[in-house]
């Protein structure tokens, strides 16, 4: 057996649960004696009070605007994500968070309702999120933007368990694409499935019929990452 880590030993010895501290404290306590940064990317309030946000360490103390601009400057991945929002689905926040983790180019919320931001943990602030009243409006907007940019229409890929769907494990994701995800329970609308170029499903081996919508979206986005963005990716 492996030797327990120091953290595990401390928890066992104390008999109390120990939560790891998230983020950093004020600049003055984290970097005693060092001058406070004057770089405009840094947020004066965060420098003074500390930064406990759920961001990568390289973005500690940065303003929201600076983080979003840096992600844009680095280049977001060319896949986009669309979620049908007919039921105020709590999974949408989780999907937005995953899209941020994998730097999706944009996230599209489809439907007339406000979306539940709770699961996003503020990651929508760093992501380009757009709203469309219907799936037809989304496709029309993307087609018009593509034509204006002189680009072909991205391939539309729906994720659902329906007849004719192909397993995601054998599907070759195009580099530029728009992934469609449905609401928890009903899945994608008939119109969304009709507008899709391809429909894929995630192979499952237990008794449950479907994955949680947020989990399924994460699997699909990572499948794209594995094919196009990871070291040694085949495509």
N, C-alpha and C positions, 0 to 999 in steps of 0.2 A: 504493500500500500504506500501511497505517496505521503510525505510529511505534510500535515495541515499547514496552511498559510498562517502568517502572523495575525492577520485579521480574524481568521477562524479561531485561533487560540485565544485571542482577547475576548471574543464573544462567548466562548465556552467558559472561560474563567470568570467572567462577570455575571453570568446567569441572566443578563439582560440583553434584549435585542439592540444592536448598534446600527444606526443608519449612517451611511456614508454622506459626508457633506457634499452638496451639489454646488458647483460654481465657485466663485471667489469672493473674498471680502473686499473692503475698500482698498484702493491702490496703496494708501499710506501704510496699511498693515501688511499687505502682501509684498510690497517692495519698499521696505523702510529705507529712508535716506535717498531714494531715487526721486528725481524730479517728476512731477505729474505731466503726462504727455499732453502736448498742445496740438497734436495731429487732429484735424477736423473730423476724422472718422470716429474719434472717441467721444462718448457721451459724458459730459461733466457730472451728471447725477449718478451714473453708474460708477464712475471713478471715485466719487465721494462716498457712496453708500454700499458698493459691492454689486456684483452681477450674478444673480442666481437663476438666470434664464437657461432654458434647454437649448444651448448653442454649442458648437464646436469650440474647443479652447482657443483656436486662432481668432475667434470673433469676440472674445471676452472684452467687455467695456465698449464695444462698437455700437453705434447707433443702428436702428433698424434700417434706415435708408442706406447706410454704408454697407451693411451686410448684403442687402438685396442687390445693390449696385455691383458688389464684388462677385456675387454669384453670376450675375449677367455678364460681367467682364470675363470671367473664367470660361463661360460658355455652357449653357444648360444643354441637357441631352435633347435630341430631336423628337422624342416621343411625347405625346400629350395624353391627358386623361380627362374623360368626361363621366360624370355621375348623374344618373337620373334621380331627381329629388321630388318624389310625389308624396312621401309620408313623413317628412321631417326626420329622416333616417339618422340615427346617432353615428352610424358608420362613416358618414361623409367626413367628419373631422379626422377620423383615423386615416382615411384614404388621402386626404390633403397632407397630413403629416408624412405619410409614406412617400408621396410624390415629392415632397421637399427633400426627404432623405436621399432620394435617387435623382434629384434635380431634374424632374420633368420640366419641359419647356413651359407648359401652361396647364392649369386645371380649369375645367369647364363644369359649372353647376347648371343642370338642365331642369327647368320646372319653375312654377310660379311662387314657391315658398322660400322663406328664409331658411338657410341651412344651419344645422346644429354645429356650432364651432367648438364645443367642449372638448372633443377628442383631438382637436388639432394642436392643442397646447401652444397657441399663438404662432404656429408655423405658417399660417396663412399670410402673416405680415411679410414674410420673405419670399412668397410665392406669387406668381402672376395668376390670379383667380378671376375668371370671367363668368358672367351669367347669361343664360339664353332661355327664352320662354318655352321653347320646345326643341325636340331633337331635330326637326326639320330646319329650324332657325340656326341651330349649331352647325349643321352640315352646310347650309347655304353660306354662313359666315366664313367657315374654313375654306370652302371652295373659292369664294371671292378673294380672300386674302392670298390664297395660293396663286390664283391667276394674276393678281396685282404684282406679286413677287416673281412672276415668271417660273413658278415651280409647279410640278404635278400635284394633283390632289393626294394627300397622304392616305395610305390604305387604312380603312376603318375596320377595327378588330373588336368584335363583341365577345364578352366572357359570359357564357351561360350554358346550362345543361339542357340542351334541346336536340332533337333528332338532326343529324347531319353535322353536328359539331365535331371538331377534330381534337385529339389530345394535345394539350399545350406542350407536353414533353417532346413531341416530335415536330412541333410547328416552328418554322423559321420566321422569326419576327423581322419585318422590314425595318430599316434604320429609322425612317420617318413614318410615323404611324399615329393614329388616334385610337386609344383603347376606350371602349364603352363598358361601364359597369352599372348594374341595376341596383334597385333598392333591396333591402333585406326582406326576404319572403317572396314577393312577386317576381323578382328578377327584372330583366329588361322588358321594355314594352315591345309589342309586336312591331311597331313602326321602327324602333331602333334596330331590331333584328333584320327587318327588311332592308334597311339602309346599309347594313354592315357588308363589307366585302368578304370577311371570314368570321366564323364563329368557333371559338375554342373552349374547351372545358378542362378542368384539372382532374386528373385521375385520382380516384379515392378507393380505399380498400376496406373500410370499416362498414358499420351499419348505417351511419348518418348519410342522408342524401346529398347534403351540400355543406360547404364551408361557410362560416361567417363572411359577410360581404367584404368587410375590411381586410380579413385574412386572405381571401381569394384575390383581392386587388393587389395585395402585397406580393403574393406568389407570382402574379402575372407581370408586375413591374420588374421584379427581380429576374424573371426569365429573360426579359429584354436586356437587362444589365449583364447577365451572364453571357449573352450572345454578342453584345456590342461594346461593353465598357470595361469588363474585367480583363486583367492581364492574361494573354493567351486566348482571348475570345476568338472564336472561329470565323465570325462574320466581320 
